[in-house]
Amino acid sequence: MGILASPIQKFLYSFARRSIGVPFRYALNIVLPKHPVVVPLLPPLAGHRMRVDLQSQKAFVMGTYEPTVCRALHKVVQPGWTVVDLGAHIGYMTLLLAKLVGPHGRVFAFEPMPDNFSVLCENVRLNRYRNVVAEPKAVTDACGSVTLYVPEERYSSQGSLLTKRGKPCLVEGISLDSYWDKLGDFALHLIKIDIEGAEDAAIEGMVKLLRRWRPVMVVEVHACNDGAPSHCLERLKALGYRLRALDSATWCEVNTTARGH
């Protein structure tokens, strides 16, 4: 079944974004559990389960989370690919990628926020994926300890290396080039990036990989800490990539046609 293929999902997706859906969501939250629970998911991850906070993460369950990005991944990712998920959060995109690459592919999922990483690992185990390597590291342009600012809200996706809002937390930083050097010389096919404004530094730390393997890039672009536009897309164009917007907001798919190998 395709992304948002069922009439029920289409209704949920549109209803959740209408003003009338806001009071409905508030009313629903009154009766929903106040702590994360394990629940089954609708397509595109039907047959999967996740531990989610139903107060704030209903989109994971309903299959309405980032539908344009999910649809692009469905179209592009091939069985047997090796892919990287930067900003894996609690694992929704990681599970989708693990499903798409299949048992002969590999997913490297990076999530530096400690609470999120714990749930990410649990969600991978719940679905018995053996093709996922989860790393509690922040991917940036150098190796060493870095300060991550963690929001007060648990399981938030808004942790940032740049925006100094939230509790500072020391985590291990690593460049993807350095990480890949330790794995050996094997192909990298796709990198998904959603790391709250730190994409410029992350891309600087993977230039060797990008030149070597020309992976497809699916990037959410944020403004820099000073509000200026991110430089990452210009950097990718300078590396020979072609850009295509996935939606009217922030996601961009890069280099789906000129893979170079």
C-alpha positions as CSV (number, residue, x, y, z in Angstrom):
1,M,0.0,0.0,0.0
2,G,1.3,3.4,-0.9
3,I,1.9,6.4,1.3
4,L,-1.4,7.8,2.5
5,A,-3.2,5.4,0.2
6,S,-6.3,4.7,2.3
7,P,-9.2,7.2,2.5
8,I,-9.0,7.0,6.3
9,Q,-5.4,8.2,6.3
10,K,-6.2,11.0,3.8
11,F,-9.0,12.2,6.0
12,L,-6.8,12.1,9.1
13,Y,-4.0,14.0,7.4
14,S,-6.2,16.7,6.2
15,F,-8.4,16.9,9.3
16,A,-5.3,17.2,11.6
17,R,-4.3,20.3,9.7
18,R,-7.6,22.1,9.8
19,S,-8.5,24.5,12.6
20,I,-11.4,22.3,13.5
21,G,-8.9,19.5,14.2
22,V,-7.2,21.4,17.0
23,P,-10.0,21.1,19.6
24,F,-10.5,17.5,18.6
25,R,-6.8,16.8,19.3
26,Y,-7.0,18.5,22.7
27,A,-10.1,16.5,23.6
28,L,-8.4,13.3,22.4
29,N,-5.4,14.0,24.6
30,I,-7.6,14.0,27.7
31,V,-8.3,10.3,27.2
32,L,-5.0,9.1,25.7
33,P,-2.2,7.8,28.0
34,K,0.2,10.4,29.4
35,H,3.2,8.2,29.0
36,P,4.8,6.5,26.0
37,V,3.1,3.2,25.0
38,V,3.8,0.6,22.3
39,V,1.2,0.7,19.5
40,P,0.8,-0.8,16.0
41,L,1.3,1.6,13.1
42,L,-0.7,2.3,9.9
43,P,0.9,2.3,6.4
44,P,3.6,2.9,5.3
45,L,4.7,1.0,8.4
46,A,1.8,-1.4,8.8
47,G,2.9,-4.5,10.6
48,H,5.4,-2.5,12.7
49,R,5.1,-1.3,16.3
50,M,6.6,1.7,18.0
51,R,6.8,3.1,21.5
52,V,5.4,6.6,21.1
53,D,4.0,9.5,23.1
54,L,0.4,9.6,21.9
55,Q,0.0,13.1,23.3
56,S,2.4,14.5,20.7
57,Q,3.4,11.8,18.2
58,K,0.0,10.7,16.7
59,A,1.4,11.2,13.2
60,F,3.7,8.3,13.6
61,V,0.8,6.0,14.4
62,M,-1.6,7.3,11.7
63,G,1.0,7.3,9.0
64,T,0.7,11.0,8.4
65,Y,4.3,11.9,9.4
66,E,6.2,13.7,6.6
67,P,4.3,12.0,3.8
68,T,6.2,13.8,1.0
69,V,9.5,12.6,2.4
70,C,8.3,9.1,3.0
71,R,7.0,8.9,-0.5
72,A,10.3,10.1,-1.9
73,L,12.2,7.5,0.1
74,H,9.8,4.8,-1.2
75,K,10.5,5.9,-4.7
76,V,14.3,6.1,-4.4
77,V,15.6,3.6,-1.9
78,Q,16.5,0.1,-3.3
79,P,16.8,-3.3,-1.6
80,G,20.4,-3.9,-0.5
81,W,21.3,-0.2,-0.2
82,T,23.4,1.2,2.6
83,V,21.8,4.3,4.0
84,V,22.4,6.8,6.9
85,D,19.7,8.4,9.0
86,L,21.1,11.6,10.7
87,G,18.6,12.8,13.3
88,A,16.9,9.5,13.7
89,H,14.8,10.7,16.7
90,I,12.8,7.7,18.0
91,G,13.1,5.8,14.8
92,Y,10.2,6.3,12.4
93,M,12.3,7.0,9.4
94,T,14.9,4.5,10.5
95,L,12.2,1.8,10.5
96,L,11.0,2.9,7.1
97,L,14.5,2.8,5.7
98,A,15.2,-0.6,7.3
99,K,12.1,-1.9,5.6
100,L,13.0,-0.5,2.2
101,V,16.7,-1.7,2.1
102,G,15.7,-5.1,3.3
103,P,17.7,-7.8,5.1
104,H,20.7,-7.4,2.7
105,G,20.9,-3.6,3.2
106,R,22.1,-1.6,6.2
107,V,20.9,1.5,8.0
108,F,23.2,3.6,10.2
109,A,21.0,5.7,12.5
110,F,22.5,8.6,14.5
111,E,20.6,10.2,17.4
112,P,22.5,12.1,20.1
113,M,19.7,12.9,22.5
114,P,19.9,10.3,25.2
115,D,16.1,9.8,25.8
116,N,15.4,9.6,22.1
117,F,18.3,7.2,21.5
118,S,16.9,4.8,24.2
119,V,13.5,4.7,22.5
120,L,15.1,4.4,19.0
121,C,16.9,1.3,20.1
122,E,13.8,-0.1,21.7
123,N,11.8,0.5,18.5
124,V,14.4,-1.2,16.4
125,R,14.3,-4.2,18.7
126,L,10.5,-4.3,18.8
127,N,10.5,-4.8,15.0
128,R,13.4,-7.3,15.1
129,Y,15.5,-5.5,12.6
130,R,19.1,-6.8,12.4
131,N,20.1,-4.4,9.6
132,V,20.2,-1.3,11.8
133,V,23.2,0.1,13.6
134,A,22.2,2.8,16.1
135,E,24.8,5.3,17.2
136,P,24.3,7.9,20.1
137,K,26.5,10.4,18.3
138,A,26.1,13.9,16.8
139,V,27.4,14.0,13.3
140,T,29.3,17.2,12.6
141,D,32.5,18.4,11.0
142,A,35.0,17.1,13.6
143,C,35.4,14.4,16.3
144,G,35.2,15.1,20.0
145,S,32.7,16.2,22.7
146,V,30.1,18.7,21.6
147,T,27.4,20.5,23.5
148,L,23.8,19.5,22.6
149,Y,20.9,21.7,23.8
150,V,18.1,19.4,24.9
151,P,14.5,20.7,25.2
152,E,12.6,20.2,28.4
153,E,10.0,18.2,26.6
154,R,10.9,14.5,26.6
155,Y,11.3,12.8,23.2
156,S,11.4,16.1,21.4
157,S,12.9,16.3,17.9
158,Q,14.2,19.8,18.5
159,G,17.6,19.2,20.2
160,S,20.2,21.4,18.6
161,L,24.0,21.9,18.5
162,L,23.3,25.6,17.6
163,T,20.2,27.0,19.3
164,K,21.1,27.5,22.9
165,R,17.7,26.7,24.2
166,G,17.2,23.9,26.7
167,K,19.5,21.9,28.9
168,P,23.2,21.6,27.8
169,C,24.3,18.0,27.4
170,L,27.8,16.8,26.4
171,V,27.6,14.2,23.7
172,E,30.1,12.5,21.4
173,G,30.6,14.3,18.0
174,I,31.9,12.6,15.0
175,S,32.4,13.4,11.3
176,L,30.8,10.9,8.9
177,D,34.0,10.7,6.9
178,S,35.8,9.6,10.1
179,Y,33.1,7.1,11.0
180,W,33.1,5.6,7.5
181,D,36.9,5.3,7.4
182,K,36.6,2.9,10.4
183,L,34.0,0.7,8.6
184,G,36.0,0.1,5.4
185,D,35.5,1.0,1.8
186,F,31.9,0.0,0.9
187,A,29.2,1.9,-1.0
188,L,27.0,4.5,0.6
189,H,23.7,5.1,-1.3
190,L,21.6,7.6,0.6
191,I,21.9,10.0,3.5
192,K,18.8,11.5,5.2
193,I,19.5,14.6,7.3
194,D,17.2,16.3,9.8
195,I,19.4,17.8,12.5
196,E,17.9,21.1,13.4
197,G,20.3,23.5,11.7
198,A,23.5,21.6,12.1
199,E,23.4,20.3,8.5
200,D,26.2,22.8,7.3
201,A,28.8,21.3,9.7
202,A,27.6,17.7,9.1
203,I,28.0,18.1,5.3
204,E,31.5,19.6,5.8
205,G,32.3,16.4,7.7
206,M,31.3,14.1,4.9
207,V,32.8,15.7,1.8
208,K,35.1,12.8,1.1
209,L,32.2,10.4,1.2
210,L,30.1,12.6,-1.1
211,R,32.9,12.8,-3.6
212,R,33.6,9.0,-3.4
213,W,30.0,7.6,-3.5
214,R,27.7,10.4,-4.7
215,P,24.9,9.2,-2.3
216,V,21.4,10.5,-2.8
217,M,20.8,13.3,-0.1
218,V,17.4,14.0,1.5
219,V,17.9,17.1,3.6
220,E,15.7,19.2,5.8
221,V,17.2,22.7,5.5
222,H,17.0,25.0,8.5
223,A,18.1,28.6,9.0
224,C,21.5,29.2,10.6
225,N,21.7,30.3,14.3
226,D,21.7,33.9,13.3
227,G,18.6,33.5,11.1
228,A,20.6,33.5,7.8
229,P,19.8,30.8,5.2
230,S,21.7,27.6,5.5
231,H,24.8,27.3,3.3
232,C,24.4,23.5,2.8
233,L,22.6,23.6,-0.5
234,E,25.1,25.9,-2.1
235,R,27.8,23.5,-0.7
236,L,26.1,20.5,-2.3
237,K,25.8,22.3,-5.6
238,A,29.5,23.1,-5.5
239,L,30.1,19.4,-5.0
240,G,28.2,18.7,-8.2
241,Y,24.7,17.8,-6.8
242,R,21.4,18.8,-8.4
243,L,18.6,20.0,-6.1
244,R,14.9,19.3,-6.1
245,A,12.4,20.6,-3.5
246,L,10.2,17.9,-2.0
247,D,7.7,20.3,-0.4
248,S,7.0,24.0,0.0
249,A,8.7,24.1,3.3
250,T,12.2,22.8,4.1
251,W,12.9,19.3,2.6
252,C,15.1,18.9,-0.4
253,E,16.1,15.8,-2.4
254,V,19.5,15.9,-4.0
255,N,21.2,14.0,-6.8
256,T,18.7,11.2,-7.6
257,T,19.9,10.8,-11.1
258,A,23.6,11.4,-11.3
259,R,25.0,8.8,-8.9
260,G,28.5,8.5,-10.3
261,H,28.9,4.7,-9.9
